[in-house]
Amino acid sequence: MRELVRTAACLAAALVGLSGALAQRAPYREPSPAWEGATPLPRDPAGTFDYYLLSLSWSPTYCAGRGRQPDPQCGPRGRPFAFVLHGLWPQFERGWPQDCPSPDRGFVPRSIAERMGDIMPNERLVFHAYRKHGTCSGLGVEGYFALARRLYQKVKVPQRFAAPTHEPFTIAPGELVDAFLAANPGLKADMIAVVCAGPGNRLREVRICFDRGGNFRACGPNEKQSKLCSAGHMYVPPVRPLWGSSTPSEEGSLTLPGPREEAPR
């Protein structure tokens, strides 16, 4: 009888230990479709899209987010960039294609990346832009970057931003749009959108839409302004001065509002 009691006690202890282990185990999850032999969804075919979106990035905002991380676009001895080419993105009226199959498998020769350095001052950005977006143009790597440069050069940046001072300032998104409209005959308000994000609703991007022939055209619902920047005013970080000149405080005397979530993309 004593042996039976001892066995029962051991069994009870084992059950308690097992229940504890089960309680600590990660919750059950359905297996990935890959485990079930499912095939991945087909990628968007190259050359199938409705229009292009040209994205101009405000370099000081990008560099402010890099902190002390080394970056050729933000180095103290390099060129002080203002608006740079973020990318040329094929778009659907709703949504966009990406990572399309391409005979070159998204490969960008280093010579092309170096050639684009004056307007896309980060080789990693050049490689990423072609792999994710350029492959969907159907133009091949040479054709895609030639078109990206042509459309970038077609847009005239307002003087205040083409040759900015080294002092920070604020501006309303609508005021920035009006400045671009005044500088670019044929550009209309529904063809351009402004993106702000981060502390003080910093100016992040200006997006301009083109048809497949390279003419200004209305943007689709992807670029709904109220989603990209609904702030009354944006903070414009200053372009850093040339190496060796005096460097004002980036924030200056401005009081910045609280942070804002990044615009989705």
N, C-alpha and C positions, 0 to 999 in steps of 0.2 A: 504493500500500500504506500509505504514511504517512497519507494522508487517511482511509483505512478504519479505521486504528487510532485516529485522533483521534475519528472518529464513534462508534466503539464505546465509547470512554472517556466521551464526553458522554452517551451513552445509559445507561451504568452509573451515572453520577452522578445523572441524572434519576430513575432507579429507586430509588436510595438515598434521595433527597429525598422521593419519593412515599411510600415505606414509612414514613419518619419522620413525615410528615404524618398518614398513616392511623393510626399508633400513638398520636398525640396527640388524635385525634378522639374525641368522646364515644362510648361504646358504643351499638350499635344498640338501639333500643327499638321494641316493637310500636306501631303507630299507635293513637291514642285512638279509641274507638268513634265519636266525633263525626266523625272523618275518614272513617269507613266509612258515614256516613249513619245511624248508630244513633240512636234516639230515647231521651231520658232515661227512667228508671224513673218510673212514676206515683207521685204523692205520696199519703200516707195521707189518707183522706177525713175531713173534720171531723166530730166527734161520735162517732167509732168508737173506743172505748177501754174499759178495764175499771174503772179507779178513778183517784182523784186522789192526788197526793203534794204535801203542803205542805212547803216547804223554808224553815226559819228559819236565817238566816246570822248567825254571831257577828261583829258589825261590827268589833270591835278586831282580829280576825285578818285580815279583809279589808284594813283600813286599814294594818296593819303591812306587808302585801305591796305597798302602793302606794308606799312610800318617800316621796320628796319630790314625787311627781307630784300636781298639783292635783286634788282630788276633792271635790265638795260634801258627800259623806258623811263626809269625814275632816277637813274644815277646822277650824282651831283655834278659830274664833269660833262655830261652829255647835253644834247640839245633840249631846251625847255619847250616841251610840246604843249599845245592847247587842244584843239579838236584833232583827233586822229581817226583813222578808219578802223572801226571795230569789225565790220564785216558787211558782206553783201549776201542777203538771205532770200532764196526763193521762198515764196509764200503761197498757200492756198487762200481762198477768201476767208476760210476759217481754219486755223491751224497752219502747219508747215511741214514739209518733208525734211528728212535729215538722214545722214549716213546712207546715201543711195549707193547701189552697186555701180562700180566704175572700173573700166579696164585697167586703170592705173592703181586701183585699190586705195585711192586717197593719198597717194605718195606725192610730195612736193619736193622737187630738187632744191638743194640749198641755194643754188644760184638765183632761183626765183624768190625765195624768202629774203635773200640779201637785197635783191632789186626792189622789193616792196618796203624796205626798211625806212624810207623817208616818210611814208604815210601809215605804215603798220610797224611801229618800232619794237616789235617783240616777235621773234621767230616762232615761238611756241604758239602765239596767236595765229600766225600765218598757217602753220600746219593744222591747227585745230579748225580754222575757218574753212579750209578746203575739205578736210575730211568730213566735217559735219554738214556744211552747207554747200560748198562748191561742187561736190560730187553730184548734187541734185540739179545743178544747172544744165548738165549735159554738154558743157562747153569744153571740157578738159581743163587741165590745170593752167595752160597758157592762156586760153580764151577767157577763163573765169577771172583771172587776175587782171587781164587787160581790160575787161569790162568794168571790174571793180574800180580800177584807177580812172577810167573815163568818166564814170558816174560821180566818183568822188570829186574830180576836177570840174564837173559840170555845176556842182553846188557852190555858190559863192557864200562864204561865211561872213556874217556882218562884221564890220570893222572893229566893233568893240570886242569881239571874240577872236578875230583874225590877228589883231595886234593888241592884246590885252595888257593892262597895267599889272603890276605885281601886288596889287592890293585886293583883298576879298571884297565882295559886294553881294547884295541880294537882288533878285529880279523875279517878277511874276512869270509863270510859264507862258501866259498869253502874250506878254511883252516880248519874250524871246521868239515866239512864233511870228509875231508881227515884224520883228527885225529880219527874220529869214525871208518872209514874204516880200518885204520891201527890197531886199537885195537880190531876189530871184524872180524876175518876171515869168509868169506862167505857173508859179507855185501857189497853191491855194490852201486854205486852212485845213481841209479834210485830207490833204496829202502829206501832212507832217504831224509828228507827235513828240512830246518831250517826256523824258523819264527822269524822275528824281528818286533818291533813296538815301538812307543813312542819316546820321546826325544832322539836324538842321535842314532836312529835305534837300540834300546836295544835288546839284545838277549832275546827272549821270550820262545821259545820251540825248541826242536828237535823231529821230528816225524819219526818213523821207522815202516815199514810195515811188516806184517807176514801173511803167509797163515793160513788156518784154523787148520793146524796141528802144528802150532807154529814155522815154519821155515821162515827165511827171504824171502821176495818176493818183486817184483817191486810194487811201489805205483801206484795208478790210477791218472787220471787227476786232482782229488781233490787237490793233493799236488804239483801243478805246482810251482816250485821254484820262478819263476819270479813274481808270485802273492803274495807269502808268505814273501819274503824278496829279493828285488832287489838291496839292498844297497851294495856298494863296501866294506864297513867295518861296523861292529856292535860294539856298546859299551857294555861291559860286566860289570854290576854293581858288586861290590865285595861282597863276603860272609862276613857277619859281624863276628867280632872276638868273642871268648868266653866271657861270662860275667866276667867283672872285668879286662880284658886286655884293652890296649889302642885302641882307635877307630879312624882310619884315616878318613879324609873327603871322602865321597862316590865318589864325582866327581874328587877328586885328582886334578891334574894340567891339566887334559884333557880339550880341548875346544870342546864342543859338537855341532854338526850341529842342524838344526831346527827340529821341531817335524815331525813325520811321522804318517799317519793314521794307525789305527789298521788293522791287516790282517783279512779278513772276515773268519767266521767259521760258 
